[in-house]
Each structure stands twice: as C-alpha cells, then as structure tokens.
Amino acid sequence: MTGWVDKGRTVDVVYLDFSKAFDVSYNILIGKLRKCGLDEFTSSKREWKPLEDHSCTDVPWLLLFILFCIGMGFICGFSIATGAAARLLSGYDSYGNICGQKNVKVEGIVNSGLDLTHKKYVFFLDPCNIDLVHQRIKSIALCVSACPRKELKTLADIQKFAETNGSTLCSYELQPSEYTTDPRAAKLCPKYPVPESAPIPFFHRCAPVNISCYAKFAEALITFVSDSSVLHRLISGVMTSKEIIMGLCLLSLVLSMILMVIIRYISRVLVWILTILVILGSLGGTGVLWWLYAKQRISASTVETQIAKDNLQALLIYAISATVFTVILFLIMLIMRKRVALTIALFHVAGKVFIHLPLLVFQPFWTFFVLILFWTYWITVLLFLGTTGSPVPNEEGFVEFRMVGPLKYMWWYHVVGLIWISEFILGCQQMTVAGAVVTYYFTREKRNLPFTPILASVNRLVCYHLGTVAKGSFIITLVKIPRMILMYIHTQLKGKENACARCMLKACICCLWCLEKCLTYLNQNAYTATAINSTNFCTSAKDAFIILVENALRVAAINTVGDFMLFLGKVLIVCSTGLAGIMLLNYQRDYTIWVLPLIIVCLFAFLVAHCFLSIYEMVVDVLFLCFAIDTKYNDGSPGREFYMDKVLMEFVENSRKSVKEAGRGDGAEGRELKPMHSAWSHPQTC
C-alpha cells in the first residue's frame, strides 16, 4: 500500500514538473508571437496588464478619419471658392446679383450684372409668403440701400421713403417717380402695407420686426403665436425675470455638482427605498386585483349577465398575471440582492473618484463646447452649400444657384460628417473618462496618482488611441444613418402608407435604435479595455464582451438599479430648481405669465443634471469593468493582490463568507467571484 502511494506521488511529481516545463515553453511562445505582432493568435490567452504598455491602436482608421476630415474641409473650401460665402453673408437678389458689389451678367437674365455697391441689404417684396414645402420665402428679392424702419401703408409712402432715404423698394426697372403712375407697380412693388423691418446682424437681410409674420414656420403653435398679446406677455415675463432665470440655472449647476459628491452617502438609502416601493407596489397591486375579483365573484353570483362574466374572467386573468409577475419579481430581487450591494459599493467608490479627480466634473463643459464649435461650423458650411453652384434660370425667369453632376451629392457627405465627427467627439470624452478612472483604479497607492489624471488620459488618447475612437464612432454612424433614413421616409409618408407598412417602418426604427444603444454601451466598455491594455478596438470589444457576459447579472443590476437612482437624482434636481423658481417668481408682479421662465429653468436644470449624472454613470460603468477584471485575475494572495478600493474589498469578502456559509462554493456567485484562469494554469483539470 505504501509502495502504491509512493508511486502515485512520483507520478504526481513528474506530472507537475512536466506542467511547469510546458508552461515555461508556452509563455516563451506567446512572448515571441506578441513581439511579432500576432496578437490575434494569443488574444484568448492574453493576461490583462493594466497601464503597463502603451501602443498605437487602429492606426489605419485614424488615417481614414483624417482623410474624411480633409474631405469635409474640401467641401468648405469649394463652397467659399464658388462664391457661396459671399452670397450667404451679403445676400443676393432674384436676378443673381450679390448685394454690395459689382456683378457679372448672367446670360438670359434681365437685371443681372448690376453694380450694387451702395445697395447692401436684401429686401423681400412679400416676406410673409412662405413656402413650407421647399422651406423658402416665395417672393422677389431686391438689393436696397436701407430697410424700412416704419410701416409703409401705400405706394405714396413707398415713393416718399425712396425719395427721402434713397432706398428703392420696387424692382430695378421702375424709377421712384413712377411708383404711383406706372400700372406695373402692382407687381413690381412690395405688397403693402410694408411691415417695419430691420437688418439681420451679419447677414444683411431685411426681416420684419413683428415675428408673428413667420407664424407658419411653427404650424403647431400658430394659434398660440397669432395671439400677439399672449406672446408679448410671455416675452416680457422672460425679459423681466432674466436675473432670476440665470440664478436658477446656476442653482441647478451647483445642485448637480453637490449631488455628484454626496450620492455615494445616500446610495444605500435610495436603493432600499426603491426596493421597498417596488415590493409594496407589486404586493398592493396584486392584492387589490384579487380583492376586486373576490368582490366581483360574489356580486356576479346574484346577477348572471354576460358582461359580468367577462369582467370576472378578465379580473381573474389580471390577478393571475400580477401574481406571476410578483413571484418572478421577488425571485429576481432575491437572486440579485447581492448584486445590488455591488451597485451601492460602486456608487460609493465613484464618489471617491470625483474627489480625487475633480476635473471630471468639468468634462461635460469641454465636450459641449467642442460640439457647439463643430455644429456651428457644420451649419455654416451647410448654408454655404445651399447657395453654392452655378446660376440657373428657373421657370419663373429668376436665378437659382444649383450644383450639377456628382457635386450635388456633397451634402450627403456633409451629413455623414455631422454624425461621425459628433460621435467621435463623444467617444473622445468616453475614452478620456475611461483612461482617468482606469488610472485611479489600478494605482495601488492613490498618493502616487499623476498630478492631473485627466490631462494624462487626454495625452494617451491623442498619442495612442484616436484610431480606436474613430473606428468605434464609425460603427455607431453605420447604425444611425439607416435609422435616420427610415425616420425621414416615415415622416414623408405620414398619412400615405398603410398600417402594415407603418408598423414595419416603426419596428425597423425601433430595432436599429436598440442596436445603436447596445453598440454604444459595448463601445464604452471597449474604450475602457483599450485604456487598460492598449489593444485595438475589435480585441478590446471582444474582451469587454466576454467580461460582461460572465457578469451578466451584475450588469443587469447596475443598469437597472443604478440608472433608476440616477434618474431619481435628475428628478430631485429638476424639482428642487422648479420649486425655488416658483417661490421666487411668485413675488414678481411686473408681468402676468411666468410659465415660460419656469419651463426654461426646468429644461436647463434637466439638461445640466443629465450631463453631470451621465458622467457619473460612465464612471460607474468603467469601475465595474475594472472590478470584474480585478476579481477575475486576482484573488488577494501574495503576488496577486487586489487593486480595488476597501469598500469593494469588503463586498468581496462578505460575498465569499455568505457563499461559504450557504455551502454553495460552486454556485453562481462563487463563480463570479472566483478568479478564472486558463486551462494551462491548471493542467490537472484537463
């Protein structure tokens, strides 16, 4: 018997020696493959090495993005070179003349090629005649010396204005002396009464001062806007309370920043309040349905009618459905109760992150500022494209500028640029936040953190990972464009398509929206994986997806309980700001309507709260992925110490104790907390 044991031990020793030799050989082979750049053959065996290596990722996609941006610049340069900028800023008349300069004759068009050096403003003979289909003013446009600063009621007033100010408001072929005598004046002079107008700053167009003239632009509000007394009271209310509005907007900003700091202290209370409300609501609803069923059954026994039977059957179905829902809900909450504790711990650590990285609070401001700059540029170029091209006579004998050939599709390229570059800017924010939080999490001694982890993260982004962001944002663009096209088709066919086609369109739009949200979430986690391991987008997305699947229940808990907590935070900020607004505006007696100022304040408060708490949500998601990686590859033993905060460490220890006490070491929770190694690390399990 002893000999048998000794032989067994000898076999074990030989087997372990062979395993060690095999591990050494395997590690050497993997190292050689990595040096050769063959990461695709080693990705399944790759270990996570946070912040150890930094290398450029997805360089071809960065080059493609740069080429695309050069194309966007070409569109801008082309539109400026073809005179679109001058036509947009200075304006042009219906004959193709640019106001404020000498012009070239257009073949076949009378009144073209005029010297309009002293006529710098565009004036529309009928500015309120709006074509909603083509979204333009259907009126003859002329270049004039000055806009009429008061209402002109007759042709005699128009003639007097021309003689006094030297600004002829009728067509070029009529002289001011002929305004009241020439029968052509009915067509060639403006429709009177001519409204009071003023030039639009920077764009040299005469626009009516009374904005009710443009009521057709907002058909849904036409009856509201047409009541000028209500409109004036609303505007006066906004102008009178502008100081209060600015103060309340500042209050919402301060409340959002305070909430981001203290939410880690109230997260546990919010979670349990939410849990209790859900339990009471489900139990109460189920109990009421069974009570109604019992009451209806007693009354139905005396009155035998078909309606009573149908109602009784419906109540029974509702009560059974509510009971099943309540039981399932209880089971889910029972299973996920420990994951809820993880959500609380992550919120607590996220609060610490904002204390150590205060510049994270200002990240939404920089992103919003960059987006505003880009959108301003994009709209400007879009307006350039609307006035670029060659002069072409239309069916009415006037001039329109149209692009011919392949150049007329440039605006499609411009639209794709809007989506891709906007998503790229948002992706840069996500990568910056992920890099900073990853640096915080995987730095054991927090006092050794860089002086400005945010700037260090931006530096890594610019030097190494712009290509990854370009690729991730392009994938989102590929999903958004079909969804926008389908939404446009649905809008254009409203009232024309049948019910089946409308249902199919809405279903496709909904599926694409869901796909976009899933890809956005995966993108964010892929950026986190890139910030940790400096791998390309596809590798990072695959690694992040595997981690998320292995922790699916935790992901569900964080994305339900956590999102609802943040939603409650937004509601709290909006309600607090709105309440303060009601109390302050109630003391104002200078106007009668203060609904619009309150709406403005509440909308701004929600926007600010959404921006700030979205950053908080992003930090929680990054912390969760770091935590999942930490628990997968470390177990707290010497040489494999955890990186996590002590709050998360307490959660891990409590979970392990509960697993041991329940005797479920191999259960789901045990598997989630147990470090997962490859088969090569444990050859005896093969």
ABEGO torsion letter per residue (X at the ends): XAAAAAAAAAAAAAAAAAAAAAAAAAAAAAAAAAAAGBAAAAAAABBBBBGABBBBBGAAAAAAAAAAAAAAAAAAAAAAAAGAAAAAAAEBBAAGBBBGBBBBBBBGBBGBGBBAAABABBBBABAABBBAAAGBBBBBBBBBABBBABBBABAAAAAAAAAAAGBBABBAABBAAAAAABAAAAAABBBOBBBBBBBBBGAGBBBBABAAAAAAABAAAAAAAABAAAAAAAAAAAAAAAAAAAAAAAAAAAAAAAAAAAAAAAAAAAAAAAAAAAAAAAAAAAAAAAAAAAAAAAAAAABBBAAAAAAAAAAAAAAAAAAAAAAAAAAAAAAAAAAAAAAAAAAAAAAAAAAABAAAAAAAAAAAAAAAAAAAAAAAAAAAAAABEBBBBBAAGBBBBBBBEAAAAAAAAAAAAAAAAAAAAAAAAAAAAAAAAAAAAABABAAABBABAAAAAAAAAAAAAAAAAAAAAAAAAAAAAAAAAAAAAAAAABGABBAAAAAAAAAAAAAAAAAAAAAAAAAAAAAAAAAAAGBBAAAAAAAAAAAAAAAAAAAAAAAAAAAAAAAAAAAAAAAAAAAAAAAAAAABAABABAAAAAAAAAAAAAAAAAAAAAAAAAAAAAAAAAAAAAAAABAGBBGABBABBAAAAAAAAAAAAAAAAAGBAABAAAAAABBBBBAAABAAAX
